[in-house]
Amino acid sequence: MSIREEDFKYMQIAEQVAEEMSTCQRGHTGSILVKKKEIILAAGDGTAGCIKSCAELKECPARPKQYEERTGIRLRKCICAERKLISLAARDGIAIGGGTMYVTKKPCLTCAPSIIDAGIERVIYDADNTDTMTSEMMKEANIEFLQLK
């Protein structure tokens, strides 16, 4: 388990995806899926389908932080780039199992089960967060899970 030379190139592309495709004002994350050295799918975080995005609304429609602190539930209209990528693959019949996901931020605990169930074998992320459970889940699922440094 180690970082490969091509990981840096693909992460730069994921960062471009975040710039060009993310419509979430809070997250601003990009994700790509690579199989056999070919990019097969890309997604930025944001709202699903035809639902108005934060960018269109000029505000984030997430529940107030107080709600999250009180309940432990983070509610927002946007979905993470990782789950959006997996949803698009399912919608379009694209097989992503066995691929490598590049994501500009460490996947959250909500995305981890979707990544595992999609059969993604390797996840490379850039920015870290304080969550340790995602790392534990990936290790238990035998997914190569590495931070690009």
N, C-alpha and C positions, 0 to 999 in steps of 0.2 A: 504494500500500500504506500504509494508515493505520488507526488505531483509529477506530471509529465510535461515536457516542453510545450506540447500543443494545448495544455490546459490554460496557459496564459492567453493564447490567441482566442480560444473559445470564450474565456471570461470577458475579454474586451468586446466581443460580439454581444454577450449577455448585457454588458453595460450600455451598449448602443441600443439594444432592445428596450432597456429601462427608460432611456432618454426619449425614444421614439414611440413606444407603445403603452407605457404606463399612463393611466388616467387617474390614479389614486394620489391625492395630495399628501397623504400621510406615509404611504409605503414606498412608492417610487422604486419598484423592484422589477428586474427583468430575468427571464429564464429561457434557456434553449435546451433542446434535447438532441443529442448527437448519437448516431449509430453508424458503425463502420466508417468513421471519420467524415460523416456527412450530416449536416444540420437538417433535421427532418421537421422541426417545429419550433416556434418561438412564441412567447407570450409575455405581456407586461401585466402587472396587477391592475385591477380596476373592476368596474361593474360588469355584470354578465350581459351579453347580447345587446338588446335595445334599451336597457335601463340607463337613464341619464347618469353620466359620470360626475365625479367631484369637479373636474375641470369645466364641464358644461354648467354645473350648478354654481360654480365659483365659491364652493364651501364643501366641507366634509360633513356628510350626513350621519356620521357615527354617533352613537349614544354618548352622552357626556361622560367624562372620565370618572365622575363620582359614581355613576351606575356600574362601571367596570370595577371600581374599588369595592363597592358594596356587595356585588354579586359574584365577582370573579369572571364575569362573562363579558367578552369584548364584542359588541355588536356594531356592525358596519355593513354598508351596501357592497363594498368592494370585496373581491376575493384575491388571495395571494397569487402571484405569478405562477407558482408551482401547480396549484390546483387548477388554475385557468388552463395551463398547458395540458394537463391530464384530461380535463373536460373537453378541450378542443380535439385531442387525439381520439377520445371515445366517440365524440359526435361525428368525426370524419373517418372513422374506421382505420386509424393509423396505429400500428403496433409499436409500442414504445418499450416493451419489455426487453431487458438486456442492454438498454441504452445508458448513456451518461447524461445526467442533468447538471447544467451549469446555472447557478442562481446567484444574483448579486448580494443577497443577504442569506444568512443561515436560516434554513427552513424552520418554521414554527411547529409547535406541538400539534396543531390542527392539520398541517400539511403532511407530517411524517407518515401517518397511516396510509394516506393516498399514494404517496411515493412507494411505500413498501408493497401495497397491493397492486400497483401498476407494474411491478417487476423490474423497476429501475435498479441497475446493479451498482451504480457509482454516482455519487453526488459531490460536486465540487462547489463550494460557496466562498464568497469573499468576506463581507462584513460579518462579524460574530455578534452574538447576543449572550445574555446570561443564562439562557435555558440549557440545562444539562440533560433533561429527559429525552429530547430529540436525539441527541448523540447516543444515549443508552439504547433507544429503540432501534436506531440504525445498526448499531453494533450487534444487537440481539438478532436482527434480521439478516446479518452478514452482508450488509451494504457498505461498500467502501465510501466513507464519509470524511472528506478532507477540506480543511480551510486553505485557500490559496494565500500564500504569504509572500 
